[in-house]
Amino acid sequence: MADRTPRERLERKAERGFQGYPIGTVAFYGPDNRRASKVAVGISHDDRGKVREMEKWFSDVADVRDDTTIGAQVLSFLQQHHVRSVVVGPGILGCPHEEGIDYPLGGVCPKCPYWAGRERPI
């Protein structure tokens, strides 16, 4: 597997399906549906689905899905938490900015007009 990119390795782990807990959930976000500028990874340890560990990575210039440094850090995070199963969200799930933190609750992100009024793919 050493010759595979981090993205390929992550996709391969997800293709295996449920292998037990802990489970890692990987979600990509971006200013539009073409470039992911954020990846968030949450770890759940049982079927209640409560995320006990979470980490986020960002890039202002590259697509985080193709950034080998970020990909390696994501894989390392999953390995550190002994993740047995991985789920990767379908494509880019929405704006990388957080409602109530980066812009007001119930508002529209002023930095990502692409997502205004759009249904998210989840």
URPE-V994774 format. One line per field, one symbol per residue. psi: psi as a letter, one per 30 degrees, with the letter a starting at -180 (. if undefined). A space follows every 10 residues. Layout:
psi->???
This chain:
psi->fffkleeeee eeeeffakgl llkkkkkkll fagekjfkkk kkkkfaffgk kfkkkkklkf eljffgjeee eeeeeeeeee ghkfkkkklj akfakflkkf eflkkfakkf fifefjgkkl g.
